[in-house]
Structures are given as C-alpha cells and as structure tokens.
C-alpha cells in the first residue's frame, strides 16, 4: 500500500490536516472513498457496533447514510501524540420522517506507519433538534 500522508508521528499541523481530510471524506458520503483511509484489517467501535475490516466499513457506511439523510459533519482536533489523534465532532442529519438530529461525540484514532487508520473508537450521542436549530 502507498503511504497516505500526513504520516505519524503527528505534529499539530499534520494532525489538523489528517482531521480535515477525514471530515472532507466523510462529508462526501461515499463509503468507498471513506474506506480507503483505513487499513484492510481496521477495527472500529461505533456506539455499540463493532466493525472489522475495510469491506465491513463500506457496508456499515452504506447502512448509516441510508438512514442518516442529508448528513453534514464537522470534526475538531482535540489531542494528538505519536500515531494517535483524538477528535471531537458533531454532525446533523434527518431520518425518513423528517426529524432532525445533532449527533456529537469523541473519536480516538490510531494510525499505522503508512498513515492508514488501524483503530477507530467512537462514542456518539444523538440529540433530536428542530430544523431551525441546525448549525451545519
């Protein structure tokens, strides 16, 4: 696999660039594009769901964006060291009945030496909001 810069160990500048690249990819809502940032054997915890492997990531994201409509995400660097980055995030979406939500939480990321994410652990809370309360 080719390197996927920025590579660890991270500086503040390279960690911010990695976070922005992740935000941009997730906002594309393209499961295949998003999956390319992860190792073939990536391990995720997303709420109470455990996802293992790049192919499972693609399937997970297809299911996610089939129910989380008009998804829009903002990620913010929280901390970094070596090959790890922690982010805070919020995203907004609505379900098929038109109810809007703001989902927010934290993610802990660990990267391999080539810059691919090996581990992603996400803690997420969903808050129902009125459409007029949207920020993103």
URCORRA-V48004 format. One record per helix or strand of 3 or more residues. SS is the DSSP state (~ for helix, > for strand). FROM is the first residue (numbers start at 0). LEN is the number of residues. Records with the same first field share a line. If there is no record, write none. Layout:
# URCORRA-V48004
SS=FROM-LEN  FROM-LEN
This chain:
# URCORRA-V48004
~=11-17  30-5  53-14  130-3
>=37-9  48-4  68-13  83-11  99-12  116-13
